[in-house]
Amino acid sequence: MTNARIFINPESGSIKIIGAVDFVDREGNILETKENVKFCGCGLSKDKPNCDGSHRDKAAKKD
């Protein structure tokens, strides 16, 4: 397995993780493993904590 790579979008605050990620509970038990996840950083997503691209609508309204 390769190391995951993390990208943080400075404009929207979204966090994208490329690669496999284990989601664990407080005891360290793996609940599920996902690949290529993206988390909301702007607070506008309707699918929190996942990013649904709602920050793009906010950016379009600025123009």
PDB file of N, H, CA, C and O in Angstrom:
ATOM      1  N   MET A   1       0.851  -1.184   0.000  1.00  0.00           N
ATOM      2  CA  MET A   1       0.000   0.000   0.000  1.00  0.00           C
ATOM      3  C   MET A   1       0.891   1.241   0.000  1.00  0.00           C
ATOM      4  O   MET A   1       1.901   1.290   0.703  1.00  0.00           O
ATOM      5  N   THR A   2       0.519   2.219  -0.776  1.00  0.00           N
ATOM      6  H   THR A   2      -0.301   2.179  -1.347  1.00  0.00           H
ATOM      7  CA  THR A   2       1.279   3.464  -0.816  1.00  0.00           C
ATOM      8  C   THR A   2       0.725   4.428   0.225  1.00  0.00           C
ATOM      9  O   THR A   2      -0.387   4.258   0.725  1.00  0.00           O
ATOM     10  N   ASN A   3       1.515   5.428   0.535  1.00  0.00           N
ATOM     11  H   ASN A   3       2.418   5.566   0.129  1.00  0.00           H
ATOM     12  CA  ASN A   3       1.068   6.451   1.481  1.00  0.00           C
ATOM     13  C   ASN A   3      -0.014   7.311   0.851  1.00  0.00           C
ATOM     14  O   ASN A   3       0.032   7.610  -0.342  1.00  0.00           O
ATOM     15  N   ALA A   4      -0.988   7.707   1.663  1.00  0.00           N
ATOM     16  H   ALA A   4      -1.025   7.464   2.632  1.00  0.00           H
ATOM     17  CA  ALA A   4      -2.031   8.616   1.197  1.00  0.00           C
ATOM     18  C   ALA A   4      -1.422  10.003   1.025  1.00  0.00           C
ATOM     19  O   ALA A   4      -0.452  10.355   1.697  1.00  0.00           O
ATOM     20  N   ARG A   5      -2.004  10.785   0.117  1.00  0.00           N
ATOM     21  H   ARG A   5      -2.791  10.498  -0.429  1.00  0.00           H
ATOM     22  CA  ARG A   5      -1.574  12.167  -0.114  1.00  0.00           C
ATOM     23  C   ARG A   5      -2.721  13.080   0.269  1.00  0.00           C
ATOM     24  O   ARG A   5      -3.874  12.783  -0.043  1.00  0.00           O
ATOM     25  N   ILE A   6      -2.431  14.178   0.933  1.00  0.00           N
ATOM     26  H   ILE A   6      -1.494  14.420   1.186  1.00  0.00           H
ATOM     27  CA  ILE A   6      -3.451  15.110   1.410  1.00  0.00           C
ATOM     28  C   ILE A   6      -3.269  16.450   0.719  1.00  0.00           C
ATOM     29  O   ILE A   6      -2.170  17.003   0.678  1.00  0.00           O
ATOM     30  N   PHE A   7      -4.381  16.966   0.169  1.00  0.00           N
ATOM     31  H   PHE A   7      -5.273  16.517   0.202  1.00  0.00           H
ATOM     32  CA  PHE A   7      -4.393  18.276  -0.478  1.00  0.00           C
ATOM     33  C   PHE A   7      -5.408  19.164   0.245  1.00  0.00           C
ATOM     34  O   PHE A   7      -6.539  18.742   0.484  1.00  0.00           O
ATOM     35  N   ILE A   8      -5.015  20.373   0.589  1.00  0.00           N
ATOM     36  H   ILE A   8      -4.096  20.716   0.394  1.00  0.00           H
ATOM     37  CA  ILE A   8      -5.917  21.323   1.234  1.00  0.00           C
ATOM     38  C   ILE A   8      -6.112  22.492   0.275  1.00  0.00           C
ATOM     39  O   ILE A   8      -5.151  23.145  -0.131  1.00  0.00           O
ATOM     40  N   ASN A   9      -7.375  22.746  -0.082  1.00  0.00           N
ATOM     41  H   ASN A   9      -8.155  22.216   0.247  1.00  0.00           H
ATOM     42  CA  ASN A   9      -7.698  23.850  -0.979  1.00  0.00           C
ATOM     43  C   ASN A   9      -7.717  25.134  -0.150  1.00  0.00           C
ATOM     44  O   ASN A   9      -8.570  25.277   0.726  1.00  0.00           O
ATOM     45  N   PRO A  10      -6.796  26.077  -0.402  1.00  0.00           N
ATOM     46  CA  PRO A  10      -6.738  27.288   0.408  1.00  0.00           C
ATOM     47  C   PRO A  10      -7.953  28.204   0.234  1.00  0.00           C
ATOM     48  O   PRO A  10      -8.236  29.023   1.108  1.00  0.00           O
ATOM     49  N   GLU A  11      -8.663  28.074  -0.873  1.00  0.00           N
ATOM     50  H   GLU A  11      -8.433  27.409  -1.583  1.00  0.00           H
ATOM     51  CA  GLU A  11      -9.829  28.935  -1.094  1.00  0.00           C
ATOM     52  C   GLU A  11     -11.081  28.401  -0.408  1.00  0.00           C
ATOM     53  O   GLU A  11     -11.788  29.154   0.262  1.00  0.00           O
ATOM     54  N   SER A  12     -11.362  27.106  -0.568  1.00  0.00           N
ATOM     55  H   SER A  12     -10.788  26.494  -1.112  1.00  0.00           H
ATOM     56  CA  SER A  12     -12.592  26.549   0.004  1.00  0.00           C
ATOM     57  C   SER A  12     -12.358  25.896   1.356  1.00  0.00           C
ATOM     58  O   SER A  12     -13.296  25.719   2.134  1.00  0.00           O
ATOM     59  N   GLY A  13     -11.105  25.535   1.641  1.00  0.00           N
ATOM     60  H   GLY A  13     -10.343  25.679   1.010  1.00  0.00           H
ATOM     61  CA  GLY A  13     -10.794  24.843   2.885  1.00  0.00           C
ATOM     62  C   GLY A  13     -11.044  23.354   2.814  1.00  0.00           C
ATOM     63  O   GLY A  13     -10.834  22.646   3.799  1.00  0.00           O
ATOM     64  N   SER A  14     -11.494  22.856   1.654  1.00  0.00           N
ATOM     65  H   SER A  14     -11.665  23.431   0.854  1.00  0.00           H
ATOM     66  CA  SER A  14     -11.762  21.423   1.541  1.00  0.00           C
ATOM     67  C   SER A  14     -10.458  20.636   1.648  1.00  0.00           C
ATOM     68  O   SER A  14      -9.386  21.121   1.285  1.00  0.00           O
ATOM     69  N   ILE A  15     -10.577  19.428   2.148  1.00  0.00           N
ATOM     70  H   ILE A  15     -11.448  19.034   2.442  1.00  0.00           H
ATOM     71  CA  ILE A  15      -9.433  18.554   2.329  1.00  0.00           C
ATOM     72  C   ILE A  15      -9.668  17.291   1.510  1.00  0.00           C
ATOM     73  O   ILE A  15     -10.643  16.575   1.736  1.00  0.00           O
ATOM     74  N   LYS A  16      -8.780  17.018   0.564  1.00  0.00           N
ATOM     75  H   LYS A  16      -7.987  17.600   0.380  1.00  0.00           H
ATOM     76  CA  LYS A  16      -8.895  15.830  -0.285  1.00  0.00           C
ATOM     77  C   LYS A  16      -7.759  14.884   0.067  1.00  0.00           C
ATOM     78  O   LYS A  16      -6.593  15.276   0.109  1.00  0.00           O
ATOM     79  N   ILE A  17      -8.124  13.623   0.320  1.00  0.00           N
ATOM     80  H   ILE A  17      -9.071  13.305   0.286  1.00  0.00           H
ATOM     81  CA  ILE A  17      -7.140  12.605   0.630  1.00  0.00           C
ATOM     82  C   ILE A  17      -7.159  11.585  -0.502  1.00  0.00           C
ATOM     83  O   ILE A  17      -8.174  10.931  -0.745  1.00  0.00           O
ATOM     84  N   ILE A  18      -6.032  11.455  -1.190  1.00  0.00           N
ATOM     85  H   ILE A  18      -5.208  11.986  -0.992  1.00  0.00           H
ATOM     86  CA  ILE A  18      -5.883  10.506  -2.286  1.00  0.00           C
ATOM     87  C   ILE A  18      -5.196   9.272  -1.725  1.00  0.00           C
ATOM     88  O   ILE A  18      -4.079   9.346  -1.212  1.00  0.00           O
ATOM     89  N   GLY A  19      -5.876   8.139  -1.829  1.00  0.00           N
ATOM     90  H   GLY A  19      -6.783   8.078  -2.245  1.00  0.00           H
ATOM     91  CA  GLY A  19      -5.351   6.887  -1.299  1.00  0.00           C
ATOM     92  C   GLY A  19      -6.331   6.302  -0.295  1.00  0.00           C
ATOM     93  O   GLY A  19      -7.402   6.863  -0.063  1.00  0.00           O
ATOM     94  N   ALA A  20      -5.969   5.195   0.288  1.00  0.00           N
ATOM     95  H   ALA A  20      -5.099   4.739   0.100  1.00  0.00           H
ATOM     96  CA  ALA A  20      -6.833   4.507   1.244  1.00  0.00           C
ATOM     97  C   ALA A  20      -6.746   5.159   2.618  1.00  0.00           C
ATOM     98  O   ALA A  20      -5.665   5.520   3.084  1.00  0.00           O
ATOM     99  N   VAL A  21      -7.911   5.305   3.261  1.00  0.00           N
ATOM    100  H   VAL A  21      -8.789   5.012   2.883  1.00  0.00           H
ATOM    101  CA  VAL A  21      -8.001   5.905   4.592  1.00  0.00           C
ATOM    102  C   VAL A  21      -8.852   4.996   5.472  1.00  0.00           C
ATOM    103  O   VAL A  21      -9.955   4.608   5.087  1.00  0.00           O
ATOM    104  N   ASP A  22      -8.340   4.657   6.651  1.00  0.00           N
ATOM    105  H   ASP A  22      -7.444   4.973   6.964  1.00  0.00           H
ATOM    106  CA  ASP A  22      -9.113   3.888   7.616  1.00  0.00           C
ATOM    107  C   ASP A  22      -9.855   4.843   8.539  1.00  0.00           C
ATOM    108  O   ASP A  22      -9.255   5.755   9.109  1.00  0.00           O
ATOM    109  N   PHE A  23     -11.154   4.636   8.686  1.00  0.00           N
ATOM    110  H   PHE A  23     -11.641   3.895   8.223  1.00  0.00           H
ATOM    111  CA  PHE A  23     -11.956   5.387   9.644  1.00  0.00           C
ATOM    112  C   PHE A  23     -12.078   4.509  10.880  1.00  0.00           C
ATOM    113  O   PHE A  23     -12.539   3.371  10.794  1.00  0.00           O
ATOM    114  N   VAL A  24     -11.663   5.038  12.040  1.00  0.00           N
ATOM    115  H   VAL A  24     -11.288   5.963  12.110  1.00  0.00           H
ATOM    116  CA  VAL A  24     -11.604   4.237  13.264  1.00  0.00           C
ATOM    117  C   VAL A  24     -12.451   4.865  14.362  1.00  0.00           C
ATOM    118  O   VAL A  24     -12.711   6.068  14.353  1.00  0.00           O
ATOM    119  N   ASP A  25     -12.876   4.032  15.310  1.00  0.00           N
ATOM    120  H   ASP A  25     -12.665   3.055  15.318  1.00  0.00           H
ATOM    121  CA  ASP A  25     -13.598   4.544  16.472  1.00  0.00           C
ATOM    122  C   ASP A  25     -12.584   4.913  17.559  1.00  0.00           C
ATOM    123  O   ASP A  25     -11.377   4.802  17.345  1.00  0.00           O
ATOM    124  N   ARG A  26     -13.065   5.346  18.709  1.00  0.00           N
ATOM    125  H   ARG A  26     -14.046   5.436  18.883  1.00  0.00           H
ATOM    126  CA  ARG A  26     -12.157   5.830  19.747  1.00  0.00           C
ATOM    127  C   ARG A  26     -11.257   4.737  20.313  1.00  0.00           C
ATOM    128  O   ARG A  26     -10.214   5.037  20.894  1.00  0.00           O
ATOM    129  N   GLU A  27     -11.645   3.481  20.152  1.00  0.00           N
ATOM    130  H   GLU A  27     -12.492   3.237  19.680  1.00  0.00           H
ATOM    131  CA  GLU A  27     -10.797   2.377  20.604  1.00  0.00           C
ATOM    132  C   GLU A  27      -9.780   1.948  19.543  1.00  0.00           C
ATOM    133  O   GLU A  27      -8.929   1.098  19.805  1.00  0.00           O
ATOM    134  N   GLY A  28      -9.867   2.532  18.355  1.00  0.00           N
ATOM    135  H   GLY A  28     -10.558   3.223  18.142  1.00  0.00           H
ATOM    136  CA  GLY A  28      -8.933   2.193  17.292  1.00  0.00           C
ATOM    137  C   GLY A  28      -9.415   1.088  16.368  1.00  0.00           C
ATOM    138  O   GLY A  28      -8.661   0.622  15.513  1.00  0.00           O
ATOM    139  N   ASN A  29     -10.664   0.664  16.530  1.00  0.00           N
ATOM    140  H   ASN A  29     -11.276   1.043  17.224  1.00  0.00           H
ATOM    141  CA  ASN A  29     -11.222  -0.356  15.646  1.00  0.00           C
ATOM    142  C   ASN A  29     -11.570   0.260  14.294  1.00  0.00           C
ATOM    143  O   ASN A  29     -12.189   1.323  14.236  1.00  0.00           O
ATOM    144  N   ILE A  30     -11.179  -0.396  13.219  1.00  0.00           N
ATOM    145  H   ILE A  30     -10.676  -1.259  13.267  1.00  0.00           H
ATOM    146  CA  ILE A  30     -11.483   0.114  11.882  1.00  0.00           C
ATOM    147  C   ILE A  30     -12.971  -0.087  11.595  1.00  0.00           C
ATOM    148  O   ILE A  30     -13.470  -1.212  11.613  1.00  0.00           O
ATOM    149  N   LEU A  31     -13.670   1.017  11.332  1.00  0.00           N
ATOM    150  H   LEU A  31     -13.264   1.931  11.317  1.00  0.00           H
ATOM    151  CA  LEU A  31     -15.089   0.979  10.997  1.00  0.00           C
ATOM    152  C   LEU A  31     -15.285   0.742   9.508  1.00  0.00           C
ATOM    153  O   LEU A  31     -16.155  -0.027   9.101  1.00  0.00           O
ATOM    154  N   GLU A  32     -14.470   1.409   8.700  1.00  0.00           N
ATOM    155  H   GLU A  32     -13.763   2.034   9.030  1.00  0.00           H
ATOM    156  CA  GLU A  32     -14.503   1.223   7.253  1.00  0.00           C
ATOM    157  C   GLU A  32     -13.246   1.821   6.654  1.00  0.00           C
ATOM    158  O   GLU A  32     -12.571   2.642   7.276  1.00  0.00           O
ATOM    159  N   THR A  33     -12.946   1.403   5.453  1.00  0.00           N
ATOM    160  H   THR A  33     -13.494   0.736   4.948  1.00  0.00           H
ATOM    161  CA  THR A  33     -11.818   1.936   4.701  1.00  0.00           C
ATOM    162  C   THR A  33     -12.373   2.517   3.412  1.00  0.00           C
ATOM    163  O   THR A  33     -13.127   1.860   2.694  1.00  0.00           O
ATOM    164  N   LYS A  34     -11.993   3.755   3.127  1.00  0.00           N
ATOM    165  H   LYS A  34     -11.380   4.288   3.710  1.00  0.00           H
ATOM    166  CA  LYS A  34     -12.441   4.424   1.898  1.00  0.00           C
ATOM    167  C   LYS A  34     -11.217   4.883   1.128  1.00  0.00           C
ATOM    168  O   LYS A  34     -10.131   5.038   1.686  1.00  0.00           O
ATOM    169  N   GLU A  35     -11.414   5.098  -0.164  1.00  0.00           N
ATOM    170  H   GLU A  35     -12.296   4.972  -0.618  1.00  0.00           H
ATOM    171  CA  GLU A  35     -10.353   5.647  -1.000  1.00  0.00           C
ATOM    172  C   GLU A  35     -10.801   6.980  -1.571  1.00  0.00           C
ATOM    173  O   GLU A  35     -11.971   7.175  -1.900  1.00  0.00           O
ATOM    174  N   ASN A  36      -9.844   7.895  -1.682  1.00  0.00           N
ATOM    175  H   ASN A  36      -8.894   7.737  -1.415  1.00  0.00           H
ATOM    176  CA  ASN A  36     -10.062   9.184  -2.338  1.00  0.00           C
ATOM    177  C   ASN A  36     -11.263   9.920  -1.752  1.00  0.00           C
ATOM    178  O   ASN A  36     -12.286  10.090  -2.414  1.00  0.00           O
ATOM    179  N   VAL A  37     -11.124  10.349  -0.512  1.00  0.00           N
ATOM    180  H   VAL A  37     -10.293  10.211   0.026  1.00  0.00           H
ATOM    181  CA  VAL A  37     -12.206  11.069   0.165  1.00  0.00           C
ATOM    182  C   VAL A  37     -11.941  12.570   0.144  1.00  0.00           C
ATOM    183  O   VAL A  37     -10.798  13.008   0.018  1.00  0.00           O
ATOM    184  N   LYS A  38     -13.013  13.353   0.269  1.00  0.00           N
ATOM    185  H   LYS A  38     -13.942  12.997   0.372  1.00  0.00           H
ATOM    186  CA  LYS A  38     -12.900  14.805   0.291  1.00  0.00           C
ATOM    187  C   LYS A  38     -13.819  15.334   1.372  1.00  0.00           C
ATOM    188  O   LYS A  38     -15.017  15.048   1.379  1.00  0.00           O
ATOM    189  N   PHE A  39     -13.253  16.112   2.290  1.00  0.00           N
ATOM    190  H   PHE A  39     -12.280  16.344   2.285  1.00  0.00           H
ATOM    191  CA  PHE A  39     -14.004  16.651   3.413  1.00  0.00           C
ATOM    192  C   PHE A  39     -14.293  18.133   3.215  1.00  0.00           C
ATOM    193  O   PHE A  39     -13.487  18.865   2.639  1.00  0.00           O
ATOM    194  N   CYS A  40     -15.454  18.566   3.698  1.00  0.00           N
ATOM    195  H   CYS A  40     -16.109  17.972   4.165  1.00  0.00           H
ATOM    196  CA  CYS A  40     -15.888  19.954   3.589  1.00  0.00           C
ATOM    197  C   CYS A  40     -15.062  20.845   4.519  1.00  0.00           C
ATOM    198  O   CYS A  40     -14.790  20.490   5.666  1.00  0.00           O
ATOM    199  N   GLY A  41     -14.677  21.989   4.004  1.00  0.00           N
ATOM    200  H   GLY A  41     -14.898  22.278   3.073  1.00  0.00           H
ATOM    201  CA  GLY A  41     -13.956  22.969   4.810  1.00  0.00           C
ATOM    202  C   GLY A  41     -14.656  24.310   4.848  1.00  0.00           C
ATOM    203  O   GLY A  41     -14.244  25.207   5.582  1.00  0.00           O
ATOM    204  N   CYS A  42     -15.727  24.457   4.053  1.00  0.00           N
ATOM    205  H   CYS A  42     -16.062  23.727   3.456  1.00  0.00           H
ATOM    206  CA  CYS A  42     -16.405  25.749   3.962  1.00  0.00           C
ATOM    207  C   CYS A  42     -17.683  25.795   4.790  1.00  0.00           C
ATOM    208  O   CYS A  42     -18.199  26.877   5.070  1.00  0.00           O
ATOM    209  N   GLY A  43     -18.197  24.637   5.183  1.00  0.00           N
ATOM    210  H   GLY A  43     -17.778  23.758   4.955  1.00  0.00           H
ATOM    211  CA  GLY A  43     -19.424  24.588   5.974  1.00  0.00           C
ATOM    212  C   GLY A  43     -20.697  24.593   5.162  1.00  0.00           C
ATOM    213  O   GLY A  43     -21.783  24.577   5.741  1.00  0.00           O
ATOM    214  N   LEU A  44     -20.609  24.615   3.838  1.00  0.00           N
ATOM    215  H   LEU A  44     -19.727  24.628   3.368  1.00  0.00           H
ATOM    216  CA  LEU A  44     -21.795  24.702   2.993  1.00  0.00           C
ATOM    217  C   LEU A  44     -22.325  23.354   2.513  1.00  0.00           C
ATOM    218  O   LEU A  44     -23.440  23.278   1.997  1.00  0.00           O
ATOM    219  N   SER A  45     -21.544  22.294   2.675  1.00  0.00           N
ATOM    220  H   SER A  45     -20.638  22.355   3.095  1.00  0.00           H
ATOM    221  CA  SER A  45     -21.938  20.981   2.169  1.00  0.00           C
ATOM    222  C   SER A  45     -23.215  20.481   2.846  1.00  0.00           C
ATOM    223  O   SER A  45     -23.416  20.668   4.046  1.00  0.00           O
ATOM    224  N   LYS A  46     -24.057  19.854   2.061  1.00  0.00           N
ATOM    225  H   LYS A  46     -23.894  19.702   1.086  1.00  0.00           H
ATOM    226  CA  LYS A  46     -25.259  19.228   2.603  1.00  0.00           C
ATOM    227  C   LYS A  46     -24.990  17.764   2.940  1.00  0.00           C
ATOM    228  O   LYS A  46     -25.893  17.047   3.372  1.00  0.00           O
ATOM    229  N   ASP A  47     -23.747  17.322   2.740  1.00  0.00           N
ATOM    230  H   ASP A  47     -23.014  17.905   2.389  1.00  0.00           H
ATOM    231  CA  ASP A  47     -23.348  15.944   2.991  1.00  0.00           C
ATOM    232  C   ASP A  47     -22.164  15.904   3.961  1.00  0.00           C
ATOM    233  O   ASP A  47     -21.258  15.087   3.804  1.00  0.00           O
ATOM    234  N   LYS A  48     -22.175  16.794   4.970  1.00  0.00           N
ATOM    235  H   LYS A  48     -22.911  17.458   5.098  1.00  0.00           H
ATOM    236  CA  LYS A  48     -21.064  16.878   5.918  1.00  0.00           C
ATOM    237  C   LYS A  48     -20.863  15.542   6.613  1.00  0.00           C
ATOM    238  O   LYS A  48     -21.839  14.854   6.914  1.00  0.00           O
ATOM    239  N   PRO A  49     -19.651  15.171   6.867  1.00  0.00           N
ATOM    240  CA  PRO A  49     -18.410  15.938   6.735  1.00  0.00           C
ATOM    241  C   PRO A  49     -17.825  15.899   5.328  1.00  0.00           C
ATOM    242  O   PRO A  49     -16.767  16.478   5.082  1.00  0.00           O
ATOM    243  N   ASN A  50     -18.501  15.223   4.402  1.00  0.00           N
ATOM    244  H   ASN A  50     -19.360  14.752   4.602  1.00  0.00           H
ATOM    245  CA  ASN A  50     -17.997  15.120   3.029  1.00  0.00           C
ATOM    246  C   ASN A  50     -18.264  16.397   2.246  1.00  0.00           C
ATOM    247  O   ASN A  50     -19.243  17.101   2.496  1.00  0.00           O
ATOM    248  N   CYS A  51     -17.396  16.683   1.310  1.00  0.00           N
ATOM    249  H   CYS A  51     -16.601  16.112   1.107  1.00  0.00           H
ATOM    250  CA  CYS A  51     -17.561  17.828   0.418  1.00  0.00           C
ATOM    251  C   CYS A  51     -18.484  17.430  -0.732  1.00  0.00           C
ATOM    252  O   CYS A  51     -18.279  16.400  -1.373  1.00  0.00           O
ATOM    253  N   ASP A  52     -19.507  18.257  -0.989  1.00  0.00           N
ATOM    254  H   ASP A  52     -19.674  19.094  -0.467  1.00  0.00           H
ATOM    255  CA  ASP A  52     -20.400  17.994  -2.122  1.00  0.00           C
ATOM    256  C   ASP A  52     -20.244  19.036  -3.220  1.00  0.00           C
ATOM    257  O   ASP A  52     -21.036  19.066  -4.162  1.00  0.00           O
ATOM    258  N   GLY A  53     -19.226  19.895  -3.110  1.00  0.00           N
ATOM    259  H   GLY A  53     -18.582  19.870  -2.345  1.00  0.00           H
ATOM    260  CA  GLY A  53     -18.972  20.904  -4.132  1.00  0.00           C
ATOM    261  C   GLY A  53     -19.766  22.180  -3.957  1.00  0.00           C
ATOM    262  O   GLY A  53     -19.735  23.038  -4.839  1.00  0.00           O
ATOM    263  N   SER A  54     -20.480  22.339  -2.846  1.00  0.00           N
ATOM    264  H   SER A  54     -20.505  21.642  -2.129  1.00  0.00           H
ATOM    265  CA  SER A  54     -21.293  23.542  -2.628  1.00  0.00           C
ATOM    266  C   SER A  54     -20.457  24.819  -2.616  1.00  0.00           C
ATOM    267  O   SER A  54     -20.983  25.896  -2.898  1.00  0.00           O
ATOM    268  N   HIS A  55     -19.176  24.722  -2.297  1.00  0.00           N
ATOM    269  H   HIS A  55     -18.749  23.847  -2.068  1.00  0.00           H
ATOM    270  CA  HIS A  55     -18.318  25.909  -2.285  1.00  0.00           C
ATOM    271  C   HIS A  55     -18.202  26.518  -3.681  1.00  0.00           C
ATOM    272  O   HIS A  55     -17.931  27.711  -3.820  1.00  0.00           O
ATOM    273  N   ARG A  56     -18.407  25.704  -4.709  1.00  0.00           N
ATOM    274  H   ARG A  56     -18.628  24.735  -4.597  1.00  0.00           H
ATOM    275  CA  ARG A  56     -18.353  26.234  -6.077  1.00  0.00           C
ATOM    276  C   ARG A  56     -19.497  27.200  -6.337  1.00  0.00           C
ATOM    277  O   ARG A  56     -19.325  28.202  -7.032  1.00  0.00           O
ATOM    278  N   ASP A  57     -20.664  26.902  -5.779  1.00  0.00           N
ATOM    279  H   ASP A  57     -20.804  26.089  -5.214  1.00  0.00           H
ATOM    280  CA  ASP A  57     -21.811  27.814  -5.929  1.00  0.00           C
ATOM    281  C   ASP A  57     -21.521  29.150  -5.267  1.00  0.00           C
ATOM    282  O   ASP A  57     -21.879  30.199  -5.802  1.00  0.00           O
ATOM    283  N   LYS A  58     -20.876  29.120  -4.113  1.00  0.00           N
ATOM    284  H   LYS A  58     -20.585  28.268  -3.678  1.00  0.00           H
ATOM    285  CA  LYS A  58     -20.524  30.356  -3.383  1.00  0.00           C
ATOM    286  C   LYS A  58     -19.540  31.183  -4.200  1.00  0.00           C
ATOM    287  O   LYS A  58     -19.678  32.403  -4.291  1.00  0.00           O
ATOM    288  N   ALA A  59     -18.541  30.519  -4.798  1.00  0.00           N
ATOM    289  H   ALA A  59     -18.429  29.528  -4.724  1.00  0.00           H
ATOM    290  CA  ALA A  59     -17.547  31.209  -5.605  1.00  0.00           C
ATOM    291  C   ALA A  59     -18.171  31.818  -6.857  1.00  0.00           C
ATOM    292  O   ALA A  59     -17.788  32.910  -7.276  1.00  0.00           O
ATOM    293  N   ALA A  60     -19.120  31.120  -7.445  1.00  0.00           N
ATOM    294  H   ALA A  60     -19.431  30.233  -7.104  1.00  0.00           H
ATOM    295  CA  ALA A  60     -19.777  31.616  -8.664  1.00  0.00           C
ATOM    296  C   ALA A  60     -20.605  32.868  -8.361  1.00  0.00           C
ATOM    297  O   ALA A  60     -20.711  33.753  -9.210  1.00  0.00           O
ATOM    298  N   LYS A  61     -21.189  32.953  -7.171  1.00  0.00           N
ATOM    299  H   LYS A  61     -21.103  32.234  -6.482  1.00  0.00           H
ATOM    300  CA  LYS A  61     -22.000  34.107  -6.804  1.00  0.00           C
ATOM    301  C   LYS A  61     -21.144  35.346  -6.560  1.00  0.00           C
ATOM    302  O   LYS A  61     -21.643  36.466  -6.663  1.00  0.00           O
ATOM    303  N   LYS A  62     -19.849  35.163  -6.233  1.00  0.00           N
ATOM    304  H   LYS A  62     -19.443  34.253  -6.149  1.00  0.00           H
ATOM    305  CA  LYS A  62     -18.943  36.290  -6.025  1.00  0.00           C
ATOM    306  C   LYS A  62     -18.661  37.027  -7.329  1.00  0.00           C
ATOM    307  O   LYS A  62     -18.485  38.245  -7.339  1.00  0.00           O
ATOM    308  N   ASP A  63     -18.621  36.277  -8.429  1.00  0.00           N
ATOM    309  H   ASP A  63     -18.764  35.288  -8.421  1.00  0.00           H
ATOM    310  CA  ASP A  63     -18.250  36.855  -9.736  1.00  0.00           C
ATOM    311  C   ASP A  63     -19.290  37.779 -10.294  1.00  0.00           C
ATOM    312  O   ASP A  63     -19.108  38.330 -11.380  1.00  0.00           O
TER     313      ASP A  63
END
